[in-house]
Amino acid sequence: MKGRSLARHIKEGGKNIVRNGWMTFASISAVTVMLFVVGAFLLLIMNVNHFAKSLEEDVEVRVFIDITATGDQQEELLTELESLEGVENVEFVPKEEGLDTLIESLGEQGDIFETLRDENPLNDVFVVQAEDPQETDLIALDIEELPHVENVEYGKDIFDQLFTATDLIRTVGLILILGLMFTAMFLIANTIKLTIIARKREIQIMKLVGATNGFIRWPFFVEGLLLGVLGAVVPVTILSYGYASFYNSIGVQTGLDFFQFLPTTPLVFQMGSLLMAIGAFVGIWGSMMSVRKFLRV
Amino acid sequence: MIHMKDVWKTYPNGVMAINGINVDIDKGEFVYVVGPSGAGKSTFIKMMYREEKPTRGDIIINRNNLVKVKERHIPYIRRNIGVIFQDFKLLPNLSVYENVAFAMEVIEESKSNIRRRVMKVLEIVRLKNKARFFPHEISGGEQQRVAIARAIVNNPSVLIADEPTGNLDPETSWEIMHILEEINERGTTIVMATHNKEIVNTLRKRVIAIEDGRIARDEVKGDYGYER
């Protein structure tokens, strides 16, 4: 395509946007609503994923060593743990250290345990970290089979619940997004159809004098693209500013180090460009859908 | 130039519009196509610029077979065939100049080429002084001249006219005919469907009469032959 034609197509496409007033407004609104929901879900899902990730990194298996085990037997167990498949790292926590942590975590009430210093009832513990947090439960089962292991503990339950919740949010989000996407696409296709009907004579003459289908299609491509991108402006702006002010007021100070929101940048830029891309895609697709029918010779 | 070989056309609703037509039209000829309404004249004309596709047979214009050509090549074939209609088909919100230039813009000609060529064809149809007017500001005859200018601006070798004088009074019709004759003298082949008995009988050319989808008569310097 030649440069001056591109300028012409953009001008024509822009003209149609203005000419179709209310239908343009309806299509852009549909895209806006759709992208608003998409964007909100996107921010939610990305944050939930982020929580899940940071929690996952804390997943560990606590292996309580049989009190009767000798030093050699403990060494033996350590080598066996380290050679297990999927194990990333094994750390030894002697019972004295375990008691310190316990007393510390209980604060003032912990003082009563100070008396236990001489006959510590706790076990020595190996803390095992899995390479893939999702496989923690399998590794825990393997460890239970090993000799000199009294007990195995891990916090998989929380994760299972967390992942169920994330999956649910994803599924609901996806269904909602797809439904809205089709609505928006349908409205855009209808808007473009109006343009085409309004320009039927023009298209007929274009075909008579030998314009190619590609040439005829371009302004509608531009119109669809504009509808989609214009529809993305409002949700991207609102969601970006909204998230930024939310993050600045609450996000940074949740007080829990595993419960951190994603910082505003680059999150809003990722979200923004994705919404723009979805808007453009929906707009172009809707437009091409209605043009195709009209261009059959 | 134009060869039709055993052409048949049946519409999807069962109407048999053209029933086996063989015609040869040479380069530079001026041909009237006459016949009663509903005899297939319109279909005959429409097949020449590939608005309709024959059910059977071949139509060859400038060595291109309009029946076998691929969809995407049709635009390039149309650039070599100018068409004008009874209702002019001008774009109302474009000026005379823009209406003619439009035909060159959509095939992506350069601006300087467009300017030079449009002014030249407006001179041929004697509308140079009305280039800035809009279609509703000029007479029917002038509008048809704009349509002619648009049809010939890309230098087609064939000009197809579907009842070009159908909406015009006798005096204006003659104006149009003189312009068409002039264009014909410059070497453009002209095929014109018409009901205008006076014109056919006065400005004698080859006459092809179509009745019941067949060629009933094909005479050099023929006459209209129907009462009306």
HADDOCK unambig.tbl for C-alpha pairs under 7 A between the chains (distance, minus, plus):
assign (segid A and resid 5 and name CA) (segid B and resid 108 and name CA) 6.73 0.50 0.50
assign (segid A and resid 202 and name CA) (segid B and resid 91 and name CA) 6.77 0.50 0.50
assign (segid A and resid 206 and name CA) (segid B and resid 103 and name CA) 6.98 0.50 0.50
assign (segid A and resid 206 and name CA) (segid B and resid 106 and name CA) 6.56 0.50 0.50
assign (segid A and resid 207 and name CA) (segid B and resid 75 and name CA) 6.82 0.50 0.50
assign (segid A and resid 208 and name CA) (segid B and resid 78 and name CA) 6.42 0.50 0.50
assign (segid A and resid 209 and name CA) (segid B and resid 78 and name CA) 6.04 0.50 0.50
assign (segid A and resid 209 and name CA) (segid B and resid 79 and name CA) 5.65 0.50 0.50
assign (segid A and resid 209 and name CA) (segid B and resid 103 and name CA) 5.77 0.50 0.50
assign (segid A and resid 210 and name CA) (segid B and resid 75 and name CA) 4.05 0.50 0.50
assign (segid A and resid 210 and name CA) (segid B and resid 76 and name CA) 5.87 0.50 0.50
assign (segid A and resid 210 and name CA) (segid B and resid 78 and name CA) 4.89 0.50 0.50
assign (segid A and resid 210 and name CA) (segid B and resid 79 and name CA) 4.86 0.50 0.50
assign (segid A and resid 210 and name CA) (segid B and resid 107 and name CA) 6.66 0.50 0.50
assign (segid A and resid 211 and name CA) (segid B and resid 75 and name CA) 5.72 0.50 0.50
assign (segid A and resid 211 and name CA) (segid B and resid 106 and name CA) 5.29 0.50 0.50
assign (segid A and resid 211 and name CA) (segid B and resid 107 and name CA) 5.32 0.50 0.50
assign (segid A and resid 212 and name CA) (segid B and resid 75 and name CA) 5.42 0.50 0.50
